[in-house]
């Protein structure tokens, strides 16, 4: 089971890599084009500036709106053992068929307003099924009269048929899950500050699989988030009330109590998760920090500025789901403490620095208590750093850049290849692995080149060290070498030289 989760985590690395950039575009564009933000800050109301920000918002949203599709393709490609292009195509087509099947059944048998969104869970199921079918049948031989549809062409066909069946299953099992979350939300709204904790905990927990959208809209836009009279008008929903009060020049005192469904985000997103990134960065071997530092820094910066946390969370979610539960519990506590501290900051998009400045600092401490976020956030950063450092080191969580074994760590050797090309270096690796006949498969994850060999005694480890490998590990039936970001390049080049890049 651990091995399967590790493989799934590696499969997610490709789509995860695009999230920080998309998050910055969406966070900046979304927050600074919000009507309330523009109304409150006239300097934003410049035609050229709004055009740029709107394009940024749409560009970033294009990724996050299609995250489930992107992950379905990523899982299909990541788990495929060969001919990955066909696997990616089959994954994308199958996910579209899967969602269309659910939509067709809803249109035929349900009310017009009924919706089903399976989020990342649907992506994992579809991607996993496609990869299984692809690995099993990509070389299938059909009867002569069906020969054209054999081999890799068979995969999109069988995958799409399977997606129809999976869509039917989800149509039956998913509505009760969504309905259960609605009932749970109604209970939470009646529980005061303890309810605020459960809101934050469940919001983060369900966010792992893309189901958080079944929770927060109930509080942001319905009476579960409160009912207030603002400027003589009755307003329903926590976010609606907040923006109405923001636009009301006569409003005095703290913003609505409904901001408890927003205020807990800031300590976690601006302080907690960036500290977790630092903990993860310091937990990996020093030899691997240079090539992985950009990943952790960009994830931390994205969370701090925009409040988009997926780039960080997917680093450990699939290799250590239990750590994600701990993270969700801490986030719930963040909501609880923000509530009892009377922090009353709203938000338009998320809980990063942009919304903190726009809807906290610039609104005045007398209306938001924004100053309290800073000391609380600093404490929260320490908590996250200690918890993540302990958990990762104690349980050897295989986050990106983590060496497999301390015994196999070596001091990175000076690259002796001089001005050799990538092809020359790949050829050296092939020979060090015992040649073509001894190599069964070559793959790469974020930092490691993973090779399965027939006879491990033929492997010459010194060659890897001369090429700059930070660590070399013998595993049953193969060898793993830590090359950092170059691992994927070596994998592609070696497979091409061996004629196995189909």
Helices and strands as residue ranges (DSSP letters): H 2-16, H 19-32, H 35-40, G 42-44, H 47-65, H 67-79, H 84-109, H 119-137, G 144-149, H 153-188, H 192-207, G 212-214, H 216-221, G 223-225, E 227-230, E 233-236, H 238-247, G 257-259, H 260-263, H 265-266, I 267-272, H 273-283, H 286-306, H 310-316, H 321-340, H 353-359, G 361-363, H 365-368, H 371-395, G 406-408, H 422-432, G 436-438, E 439-444, E 448-453, G 456-458, H 461-466, E 471-475, E 478-482, H 486-497
